[in-house]
Amino acid sequence: MLRLSTRLNAGADKGNHMNILITGAAGFIGFHLTKSLVRGGYNVRGLLLPQEDSRNLTRLGVDIFRGDLTRPQTLEGVANGIDLVFHLAARTLDWGTRQQFEAIMVDGTRNLLEHSKGHIKRFVYCSSVACMGLGRDLAGLNEDAEPKMCGIPYCDTKIQAEDLVTSFCKREEIEYTIIRPTNVFGPGSVWVKEILDAFKRGPFPLINKGRSPSSFIYIDNLVDGITRAGFLDIAKGKTYFLGDNYSLTWAQYLKTISGWIGKSPKNSIPFWLAWFLGTIFEKTLVPFGIRPPITRLGVGVMEKDLSVDTTRARQELEWDSRVSQEEAMMQIKKWVDTCYQ
C-alpha cells in the first residue's frame, strides 16, 4: 500500500517548495486538507472571503488571500507563484436559487480558472457524487457513467463546473483531476452538526425507514484521496469517485448520533411524499429567501443508494479507507460529547 503522506514528508525534507492554493480553505474539507498539506511541508495559500475567520489558518502559517470568486476583480494575483490548485469552494447549503448556485459553482470556477492560467501546472476540482443525479439509485455506477441533470441546482451546477474545468484545462494545457466524493462526514461536519441541531429543534423523521446506505466518506479518508489525486501522475485528466464502504444505513446512523444527545428519530415518511414536499417548499419558500424545512437534495441523499463504484481510485491511486467505520464514529462521538453536553 502506497503511503502518500510518507512521500510528501520525504519531499518536504528534501526542500520541496511547491506552492499550493486552496479555495474554501476555511471550510470543513478545506481546513483539513490545508492542515494535512502544511504538516507535509508544503507552502499553502488559502483563498478566503473578506469576512471569513482566518485565525485557525493563520496559526498553521497559511498565506491568506482575501477575495471573492464571484467578484473577479478581487482575484488579481491569487495564483501568482502557485503550482497546484485545489478548488473546494462551493455553495454547500441544500437550498437556494439556481442563480445563487451558478454564481459560485460555475461563474466562480470560471473566474478562478481565468486568474490561474499562465501560472499553475495542475488544477484539482472537488465535485460531488450528486452530479450523477439525485432521486435515483447510484449503486455500482463507475466513472464511465454519464452525469445526469436532475433539476436540483446544486447537482446541475456541479456538472456545469466539471464541464468547464475539463474544457478550459484542455484548451489551456493545464493538468486537471476531478474528484466526486460521497457524503462527507466527521467531527463538526454538516452531517453531524446540522442533523443534531435538527434533532434538538424537534421531531426528525426517517425517510423510507432509513433503509438506504449512508454512503459516507470520513474526512481523513477524503483528504488522503484528494491529495493523491493532486500529486500522482496517473490522475492527470481523470475523474474519481471517493467513498468509504461502511456498512451503515441512515437508520443506524441517525439513531446512533441522536442517541448521544438523548434523542431519536420519530416516525418515517415515504420517499415520494418527502420528494413532493421538498419540491413544493423549494418553489414557494426559496424565492423569498426562506430556508425550506425539507429539500429534494436532502431527501435524495438520505433515501437513495449512492454507493458508487470506487474501484478506479483504489486501484490507480492505491487509495483505501484507512480510517475504519468504528474509528470514525468514535472520533465523532468524542466531538459530540464535548460540544453537546
C-alpha positions as CSV (number, residue, x, y, z in Angstrom):
1,M,0.0,0.0,0.0
2,L,1.4,3.4,-1.0
3,R,1.5,5.8,1.9
4,L,1.5,9.1,0.2
5,S,1.9,11.0,3.4
6,T,5.3,9.5,3.8
7,R,6.2,10.5,0.3
8,L,5.0,14.1,0.9
9,N,7.1,14.4,4.1
10,A,10.1,13.0,2.4
11,G,9.7,15.5,-0.4
12,A,9.5,18.3,2.1
13,D,12.7,17.2,3.8
14,K,14.5,17.5,0.5
15,G,13.4,21.1,0.1
16,N,10.1,20.7,-1.8
17,H,8.9,24.3,-2.3
18,M,5.7,23.5,-4.2
19,N,3.2,26.3,-3.7
20,I,-0.5,25.3,-3.4
21,L,-3.7,27.3,-3.5
22,I,-6.8,26.0,-1.7
23,T,-10.1,27.7,-2.2
24,G,-12.6,27.2,0.6
25,A,-9.6,26.7,2.9
26,A,-11.7,27.8,5.9
27,G,-14.4,25.2,5.2
28,F,-14.7,21.8,6.7
29,I,-12.9,19.9,3.9
30,G,-10.6,22.8,3.0
31,F,-9.3,23.2,6.5
32,H,-8.5,19.5,6.9
33,L,-6.7,19.4,3.6
34,T,-4.8,22.6,4.4
35,K,-3.7,21.2,7.8
36,S,-2.5,18.0,6.1
37,L,-0.5,19.7,3.4
38,V,1.1,22.2,5.8
39,R,2.2,19.3,8.0
40,G,3.6,17.7,4.9
41,G,5.9,20.7,4.4
42,Y,4.1,22.5,1.6
43,N,3.5,26.2,1.2
44,V,-0.2,26.8,1.2
45,R,-2.2,29.9,0.3
46,G,-5.8,29.9,1.3
47,L,-8.5,31.9,-0.5
48,L,-10.9,33.3,2.0
49,L,-13.9,35.6,1.7
50,P,-13.2,39.1,3.2
51,Q,-15.3,38.4,6.3
52,E,-14.1,34.8,6.9
53,D,-12.3,34.0,10.2
54,S,-8.7,33.2,9.4
55,R,-7.3,32.6,12.9
56,N,-7.0,28.8,12.6
57,L,-5.3,29.0,9.2
58,T,-3.0,31.8,10.4
59,R,-1.8,29.6,13.3
60,L,-0.8,27.0,10.7
61,G,1.3,29.5,8.9
62,V,-1.0,29.7,5.8
63,D,-0.7,32.6,3.4
64,I,-4.2,34.3,3.5
65,F,-5.6,35.8,0.3
66,R,-8.8,37.7,0.7
67,G,-11.1,37.5,-2.4
68,D,-14.5,36.5,-3.7
69,L,-14.8,34.1,-6.5
70,T,-18.0,35.9,-7.7
71,R,-16.1,39.2,-8.0
72,P,-13.2,38.6,-10.4
73,Q,-11.6,42.0,-9.7
74,T,-10.8,40.7,-6.2
75,L,-8.8,37.7,-7.5
76,E,-6.0,39.6,-9.1
77,G,-2.8,37.9,-8.2
78,V,-4.5,34.9,-6.4
79,A,-2.5,32.3,-8.3
80,N,0.8,34.2,-8.7
81,G,3.6,31.8,-7.8
82,I,1.2,28.9,-7.4
83,D,1.9,25.4,-8.9
84,L,-1.2,23.5,-7.8
85,V,-4.8,24.5,-7.1
86,F,-7.3,22.5,-5.0
87,H,-10.7,24.1,-5.8
88,L,-13.0,23.2,-2.9
89,A,-15.1,26.4,-2.6
90,A,-18.8,25.8,-3.2
91,R,-22.3,26.7,-2.1
92,T,-22.8,23.9,0.4
93,L,-26.3,24.7,1.5
94,D,-29.0,22.3,0.4
95,W,-31.2,25.2,-0.8
96,G,-31.0,28.4,-2.9
97,T,-31.9,29.7,-6.3
98,R,-30.3,28.4,-9.4
99,Q,-28.7,31.9,-9.8
100,Q,-27.1,31.6,-6.4
101,F,-25.6,28.2,-7.1
102,E,-24.4,29.2,-10.6
103,A,-22.7,32.3,-9.2
104,I,-20.3,30.4,-7.1
105,M,-20.2,26.9,-8.7
106,V,-20.0,28.0,-12.4
107,D,-19.1,31.7,-12.6
108,G,-16.8,31.4,-9.6
109,T,-14.9,28.4,-11.1
110,R,-14.6,30.3,-14.4
111,N,-13.2,33.3,-12.6
112,L,-10.7,31.2,-10.7
113,L,-9.5,29.4,-13.9
114,E,-9.1,32.7,-15.7
115,H,-6.9,34.1,-12.9
116,S,-4.9,30.8,-12.7
117,K,-4.0,30.3,-16.3
118,G,-0.4,31.1,-17.1
119,H,0.6,30.4,-13.5
120,I,-0.5,26.9,-12.4
121,K,0.5,23.5,-13.6
122,R,-2.4,21.5,-12.1
123,F,-6.0,22.0,-11.1
124,V,-8.0,19.6,-8.9
125,Y,-11.7,20.2,-8.7
126,C,-13.8,18.8,-5.9
127,S,-17.2,17.9,-7.4
128,S,-19.7,15.6,-5.8
129,V,-21.4,12.2,-6.4
130,A,-24.6,14.3,-6.6
131,C,-23.6,15.2,-10.2
132,M,-24.8,11.8,-11.2
133,G,-28.4,12.9,-10.4
134,L,-30.3,12.5,-7.2
135,G,-33.7,10.9,-6.9
136,R,-32.4,7.6,-8.3
137,D,-30.1,4.8,-7.0
138,L,-26.5,5.2,-8.0
139,A,-25.2,1.9,-6.6
140,G,-22.5,0.4,-8.7
141,L,-22.1,3.3,-11.1
142,N,-18.5,4.0,-12.1
143,E,-16.8,7.0,-13.7
144,D,-17.7,5.8,-17.2
145,A,-21.4,6.6,-16.5
146,E,-22.6,10.0,-17.7
147,P,-23.6,12.7,-15.1
148,K,-27.3,13.4,-15.2
149,M,-29.1,16.7,-14.8
150,C,-31.9,16.3,-12.2
151,G,-33.2,19.8,-11.8
152,I,-31.6,20.3,-8.4
153,P,-29.4,23.4,-8.6
154,Y,-26.5,22.0,-6.5
155,C,-26.3,18.9,-8.6
156,D,-26.7,20.5,-12.0
157,T,-24.2,23.3,-11.4
158,K,-21.6,20.7,-10.3
159,I,-22.0,19.1,-13.8
160,Q,-21.6,22.5,-15.4
161,A,-18.5,23.2,-13.3
162,E,-17.0,19.8,-14.2
163,D,-17.5,20.5,-17.9
164,L,-16.0,24.0,-17.6
165,V,-12.9,22.6,-15.8
166,T,-12.4,19.9,-18.4
167,S,-12.8,22.2,-21.5
168,F,-10.8,25.1,-20.0
169,C,-7.9,23.0,-18.8
170,K,-7.6,21.1,-22.1
171,R,-7.6,24.3,-24.0
172,E,-5.0,26.0,-21.8
173,E,-3.0,22.7,-21.4
174,I,-3.4,22.6,-17.6
175,E,-3.2,19.2,-15.9
176,Y,-6.5,18.6,-14.1
177,T,-8.3,16.0,-12.0
178,I,-11.9,15.8,-10.8
179,I,-12.9,14.3,-7.5
180,R,-16.5,13.2,-6.7
181,P,-16.9,12.3,-3.0
182,T,-19.9,10.7,-1.5
183,N,-21.4,12.2,1.8
184,V,-18.5,13.7,3.7
185,F,-18.7,13.4,7.5
186,G,-16.5,13.8,10.5
187,P,-16.4,15.8,13.8
188,G,-18.1,19.1,13.2
189,S,-19.3,18.3,9.7
190,V,-22.7,19.2,8.2
191,W,-23.8,15.5,8.5
192,V,-23.2,15.7,12.2
193,K,-23.8,19.2,13.5
194,E,-26.8,20.2,11.3
195,I,-28.5,16.8,12.0
196,L,-28.0,17.1,15.7
197,D,-29.2,20.7,15.7
198,A,-32.3,19.5,13.8
199,F,-33.0,16.8,16.4
200,K,-32.7,19.4,19.2
201,R,-35.3,21.7,17.4
202,G,-38.0,19.0,17.1
203,P,-39.0,15.6,15.6
204,F,-36.8,14.3,12.9
205,P,-38.3,11.6,10.7
206,L,-36.7,8.8,8.8
207,I,-37.3,8.5,5.0
208,N,-38.5,5.1,4.0
209,K,-37.5,3.8,7.4
210,G,-33.8,4.8,6.8
211,R,-33.1,1.6,4.9
212,S,-30.6,3.1,2.4
213,P,-26.9,3.0,2.9
214,S,-25.5,6.3,4.3
215,S,-22.7,6.3,1.6
216,F,-20.3,8.3,3.8
217,I,-16.7,9.1,3.4
218,Y,-14.7,10.1,6.5
219,I,-12.9,13.4,6.3
220,D,-9.4,12.0,6.8
221,N,-10.0,9.4,4.1
222,L,-11.2,12.1,1.7
223,V,-8.2,14.3,2.3
224,D,-5.9,11.3,1.6
225,G,-7.8,10.7,-1.7
226,I,-7.8,14.3,-2.8
227,T,-4.0,14.6,-2.0
228,R,-3.2,11.5,-4.1
229,A,-5.3,12.9,-7.0
230,G,-3.3,16.1,-6.8
231,F,0.2,14.6,-6.8
232,L,0.1,11.3,-8.7
233,D,0.8,11.4,-12.4
234,I,-1.7,8.7,-13.2
235,A,-4.5,11.0,-12.0
236,K,-4.0,13.6,-14.8
237,G,-7.1,14.1,-16.8
238,K,-9.0,11.6,-14.7
239,T,-12.2,11.6,-12.7
240,Y,-12.5,9.6,-9.4
241,F,-15.4,8.6,-7.1
242,L,-14.3,8.5,-3.5
243,G,-16.4,6.8,-0.8
244,D,-15.9,4.5,2.2
245,N,-17.5,1.1,2.1
246,Y,-19.0,1.5,5.6
247,S,-22.0,-0.8,6.4
248,L,-24.1,1.9,7.9
249,T,-27.7,2.6,7.0
250,W,-29.3,6.0,7.6
251,A,-31.5,4.5,10.3
252,Q,-28.4,3.1,12.1
253,Y,-26.5,6.4,11.8
254,L,-29.4,8.7,12.8
255,K,-30.4,6.5,15.8
256,T,-26.8,6.3,16.9
257,I,-25.8,10.0,16.8
258,S,-29.2,11.2,18.1
259,G,-29.0,8.8,20.9
260,W,-25.8,10.5,22.0
261,I,-27.9,13.6,22.9
262,G,-30.9,11.8,24.2
263,K,-33.0,11.9,21.1
264,S,-34.2,9.5,18.5
265,P,-35.9,9.6,15.0
266,K,-39.7,9.9,15.1
267,N,-41.7,8.0,12.6
268,S,-41.0,7.6,8.9
269,I,-42.3,9.1,5.7
270,P,-42.2,7.6,2.2
271,F,-39.8,8.8,-0.4
272,W,-42.5,10.1,-2.8
273,L,-44.1,12.2,-0.1
274,A,-40.8,13.7,1.1
275,W,-39.7,14.5,-2.5
276,F,-43.1,16.1,-3.2
277,L,-42.9,18.2,-0.1
278,G,-39.4,19.2,-0.9
279,T,-40.4,20.3,-4.4
280,I,-43.3,22.4,-3.0
281,F,-41.3,24.0,-0.2
282,E,-38.5,24.9,-2.6
283,K,-40.9,26.5,-5.1
284,T,-42.8,28.5,-2.5
285,L,-40.1,29.5,0.0
286,V,-36.7,29.8,-1.7
287,P,-37.7,32.7,-4.0
288,F,-38.3,34.7,-0.7
289,G,-35.0,33.7,0.8
290,I,-36.7,31.3,3.3
291,R,-35.0,28.0,4.1
292,P,-37.3,25.1,3.4
293,P,-37.8,22.6,6.2
294,I,-37.2,19.8,3.7
295,T,-35.4,19.8,0.3
296,R,-35.0,17.5,-2.7
297,L,-31.3,17.4,-2.2
298,G,-31.6,16.3,1.4
299,V,-34.3,13.7,0.5
300,G,-32.3,12.4,-2.5
301,V,-29.1,11.9,-0.4
302,M,-30.9,10.3,2.5
303,E,-33.2,7.9,0.7
304,K,-31.4,6.7,-2.5
305,D,-28.3,4.4,-2.5
306,L,-25.3,6.5,-3.5
307,S,-22.8,3.6,-3.1
308,V,-20.9,4.2,-6.4
309,D,-18.0,2.0,-7.5
310,T,-14.7,3.4,-6.2
311,T,-12.5,0.7,-7.8
312,R,-10.6,3.2,-10.0
313,A,-9.4,5.3,-7.1
314,R,-8.5,2.2,-5.1
315,Q,-6.5,0.7,-8.0
316,E,-5.0,3.7,-9.7
317,L,-4.4,5.9,-6.6
318,E,-3.8,3.0,-4.3
319,W,-6.3,4.7,-2.0
320,D,-8.2,3.0,0.7
321,S,-10.4,3.8,3.7
322,R,-7.6,4.0,6.3
323,V,-10.0,5.2,9.0
324,S,-12.5,2.4,9.8
325,Q,-16.2,2.9,10.4
326,E,-15.6,2.2,14.1
327,E,-12.8,4.7,14.4
328,A,-14.8,7.3,12.5
329,M,-17.8,7.0,14.8
330,M,-15.6,7.1,17.9
331,Q,-14.0,10.4,16.8
332,I,-17.4,11.9,16.0
333,K,-18.7,10.8,19.4
334,K,-15.8,12.5,21.2
335,W,-16.7,15.7,19.4
336,V,-20.4,15.4,20.2
337,D,-19.6,14.7,23.9
338,T,-17.6,17.9,24.0
339,C,-19.9,20.2,22.1
340,Y,-23.4,18.9,23.0
341,Q,-23.1,18.2,26.8
